[in-house]
Amino acid sequence: MRLGLFGGTFDPPHLGHLVAASEACDALRLDRLLWIPAAVHPLKGGRVRTPAPLRLEMAAAAVAGDPRFGVDDLELKRQGPSYTVDTLREVRDRHPAAEIFFLTGADNLADLPRWREPDEIARIATLAVVSREGETLPDDPAYPAVHVPVTRVDVSSTLVRGRAATGQTLRYLVPDAVRAVIERERLYREPSPLDRIR
């Protein structure tokens, strides 16, 4: 089995994530791609806005209907920061016969020497660098990687959160099922003066 891992905070997952994941599945001939929401990202100073159960629900809503995709909460169940090497070891132990591909961005590949046990990461998994049109890859990466070009979709979680905060529509930026969770929970909304006196 060719098994891909796609990690991130997914706060929220959006159409850019889905396009990249789908095209990476095709390019790498993956049998399965696991979306793995991070609990605490070591290099983001622990900043996560939305509680883990809601991010997990949004990720599951985003991938529903595509049999290639699954969502795994292994990092959310683990205490402390989400170290990639620990995740890879756990996935390898669960799927010892699988060929594992770890999807990452070009910026992360350049940063990889700063990660915990980068040599072990590169030993367990093939690094698959997902890059969008206009993004540059490191000239001399410290670790070998497969290049996976994907269609550029100029949507980010930051953009989605900003639009939600001001009450703008999220239609066509996130899947409808994700939008339903955001609206139901009033995620990312700036508190109004009325909220403060209730």
JOHU-V558074 format. One record per helix or strand. SS is the DSSP state (H for helix, E for strand). FROM is the first residue (numbers start at 0). LEN is the number of residues. If there is no record, write none. Layout:
# JOHU-V558074
ss->[SS:SS]
from->[FROM:FROM]
len->[LEN:LEN]
This chain:
# JOHU-V558074
ss->[E:H:E:H:H:E:H:H:E:H:H:E:E:H:E:E:H:H]
from->[1:14:31:41:51:68:73:83:98:105:117:125:145:156:170:173:175:192]
len->[7:14:6:3:12:3:4:11:7:9:7:7:5:9:1:1:10:5]
